[in-house]
Amino acid sequence: MWTPIAEEAARATRVLHPDSSQLPRPARRRVLTVANQKGGVGKTTSTVNLAAALAIHGLKVLVIDLDPQGNASTALAVEHRSGTPSVYEVLIGELSVAEAAQVSNQSPNLYCVPATIDLAGAEIELVSMVARESRLKEALSPEALEPIRPDYVFIDCPPSLGLLTVNAMVAAQEVLIPIQCEYYALEGLGQLLRNIELVQAHLNPTLSVSTILLTMYDGRTKLADQVTSEVRGHFGDTVLRTVIPRSVKVSEAPGFGQTVLTYDPGSRGAMSYLDAAREIAERGAEMGTA
């Protein structure tokens, strides 16, 4: 009979030694913007953990940290002090994505273009630039990505609907929206969806909301089930089957410069992000057959 510790060790082995469970490559490169103007919904946490899960399981992943707070850079343990080559220099055209990208210590397959404090003033500078909404799209051209050749690009947005987020939506084909299983979960979501429709109408007709991820699920509350049912009822198959539980381990990991997959690979949070990444990868593989 397995003890809880033995079970956790077995789960950790499955996460950290994934040779037998390589995830399928997407039919084409997927560029996903992770957006929700509400703060504290698990946007950055989901970005870095999904990216790490895909990278650990054999896929090449690039994370673009587009939030001036630089939390994704912290979680992926990449340098992001002022003066570090960053997404700011990429947006203003001084550096290519490949020149600014760093390899994360979480996986040799995982790259990150960090955000430094310089990005805080970028929105003001972008206003006067030519094609200001499509600076990031130009920077993520197939030619620019050729040195890295990522299967997945995740763009972590700031908690706002400003010019940086618009750049992210113009550069991507897909939007991934994390929604927390709490009282005000759907508040503000209408505004986000309207903004996505505006971007579709005027700047990027191919953009779609492809993935919704339910986060911070607390199985002890009826509210979490009500929110889950409401979101699934409204958005259908766009919502991943996997739900991310509320987890102390997930919250602690960035403080140690890690994702939860390396901080506590046997935890429920790590396994949930791994399952969500597997769903995303399977959907990506099916895109070519659809």
Backbone hydrogen bonds, N-H to C=O, Kabsch-Sander energy under -0.5 kcal/mol:
donor,donor_aa,acceptor,acceptor_aa,energy
7,E,3,T,-2.4
8,E,4,P,-2.2
9,A,5,I,-2.4
10,A,6,A,-2.2
11,R,7,E,-2.2
12,A,8,E,-2.6
13,T,9,A,-2.2
14,R,10,A,-1.8
15,V,11,R,-1.8
16,L,12,A,-2.8
17,H,13,T,-2.2
21,S,18,P,-2.7
22,Q,19,D,-0.5
23,L,57,H,-2.2
27,A,284,G,-1.9
30,R,151,D,-2.4
31,V,29,R,-0.5
32,L,30,R,-0.6
32,L,153,V,-3.2
33,T,174,E,-2.8
34,V,32,L,-0.5
34,V,155,I,-3.0
35,A,33,T,-0.8
35,A,176,L,-1.6
46,S,42,G,-2.1
47,T,43,K,-2.4
48,V,44,T,-2.6
49,N,45,T,-2.0
50,L,46,S,-2.5
51,A,47,T,-2.2
52,A,48,V,-2.3
53,A,49,N,-2.3
54,L,50,L,-2.3
55,A,51,A,-2.4
56,I,52,A,-2.9
57,H,53,A,-1.2
58,G,55,A,-1.6
59,L,54,L,-2.3
61,V,59,L,-0.5
61,V,109,N,-2.6
62,L,152,Y,-2.5
63,V,111,Y,-2.6
64,I,62,L,-0.5
64,I,154,F,-3.2
65,D,63,V,-0.7
65,D,113,V,-2.4
66,L,64,I,-1.0
66,L,156,D,-2.0
70,G,67,D,-2.5
74,T,70,G,-1.9
75,A,71,N,-2.5
76,L,72,A,-1.8
77,A,74,T,-1.5
78,V,73,S,-2.4
84,T,81,R,-2.3
87,V,114,P,-2.7
90,V,86,S,-1.3
91,L,87,V,-2.6
92,I,88,Y,-1.9
93,G,90,V,-0.9
94,E,89,E,-2.3
95,L,89,E,-1.4
97,V,139,A,-0.5
100,A,96,S,-1.6
101,A,97,V,-1.7
102,Q,112,C,-2.6
104,S,110,L,-3.0
105,N,76,L,-0.8
107,S,104,S,-0.8
110,L,107,S,-1.7
111,Y,61,V,-2.9
111,Y,109,N,-0.6
112,C,102,Q,-2.7
113,V,63,V,-2.8
119,L,116,T,-1.9
120,A,117,I,-1.7
121,G,118,D,-1.1
122,A,119,L,-1.3
123,E,119,L,-0.6
125,E,121,G,-1.8
126,L,122,A,-3.0
127,V,123,E,-1.1
128,S,124,I,-0.5
128,S,125,E,-0.8
129,M,126,L,-1.9
132,R,129,M,-0.9
134,S,131,A,-1.5
135,R,132,R,-0.7
138,E,134,S,-2.1
139,A,135,R,-1.7
140,L,136,L,-1.4
141,S,138,E,-1.2
145,L,141,S,-2.0
146,E,142,P,-0.7
146,E,143,E,-0.6
148,I,145,L,-1.2
149,R,145,L,-3.5
151,D,60,K,-2.7
152,Y,60,K,-1.9
153,V,30,R,-2.6
154,F,62,L,-2.7
155,I,32,L,-2.8
156,D,64,I,-2.6
156,D,154,F,-0.6
157,C,34,V,-1.7
157,C,155,I,-0.7
160,S,158,P,-2.4
166,V,162,G,-2.1
167,N,163,L,-2.4
168,A,164,L,-2.0
169,M,165,T,-2.2
170,V,166,V,-2.3
171,A,167,N,-1.8
172,A,168,A,-1.0
173,Q,31,V,-1.9
174,E,31,V,-1.9
175,V,208,S,-2.3
176,L,33,T,-3.0
177,I,175,V,-0.5
177,I,211,T,-2.4
179,I,213,L,-2.7
181,C,215,T,-2.5
182,E,180,Q,-2.0
185,A,182,E,-1.9
187,E,184,Y,-1.1
189,L,186,L,-1.4
190,G,186,L,-0.6
192,L,188,G,-1.8
193,L,189,L,-2.6
194,R,190,G,-2.3
195,N,191,Q,-2.2
196,I,192,L,-2.2
197,E,193,L,-2.1
198,L,194,R,-2.1
199,V,195,N,-2.4
200,Q,196,I,-2.5
201,A,197,E,-2.5
202,H,198,L,-2.2
203,L,199,V,-2.6
204,N,199,V,-3.4
207,L,204,N,-1.8
208,S,173,Q,-1.4
210,S,175,V,-1.0
210,S,208,S,-1.2
211,T,175,V,-1.6
212,I,238,T,-2.2
213,L,177,I,-2.0
214,L,212,I,-0.5
214,L,242,T,-0.5
215,T,179,I,-2.5
215,T,213,L,-0.5
217,Y,244,I,-2.6
219,G,217,Y,-0.6
221,T,218,D,-2.0
225,D,221,T,-0.9
226,Q,222,K,-2.3
227,V,223,L,-2.9
228,T,224,A,-2.3
229,S,225,D,-2.6
230,E,226,Q,-2.5
231,V,227,V,-2.8
232,R,228,T,-2.5
233,G,229,S,-2.6
234,H,230,E,-1.8
235,F,231,V,-2.8
236,G,232,R,-2.1
238,T,235,F,-1.7
239,V,236,G,-1.6
240,L,212,I,-2.7
244,I,214,L,-2.9
246,R,217,Y,-2.5
251,S,247,S,-1.5
252,E,248,V,-2.3
253,A,249,K,-2.0
255,G,252,E,-1.3
256,F,252,E,-0.5
256,F,253,A,-2.0
257,G,254,P,-2.1
258,Q,253,A,-1.6
262,T,259,T,-1.0
263,Y,259,T,-2.3
264,D,260,V,-2.2
267,S,264,D,-2.1
271,M,267,S,-2.2
272,S,268,R,-2.4
273,Y,269,G,-2.2
274,L,270,A,-2.1
275,D,271,M,-2.4
276,A,272,S,-2.5
277,A,273,Y,-2.5
278,R,274,L,-2.1
279,E,275,D,-2.1
280,I,276,A,-2.3
281,A,277,A,-2.7
282,E,278,R,-2.6
283,R,279,E,-2.4
284,G,280,I,-2.2
285,A,281,A,-2.2
286,E,282,E,-1.6
287,M,283,R,-1.0
288,G,284,G,-0.5
288,G,285,A,-0.6
289,T,286,E,-1.2
290,A,286,E,-1.3
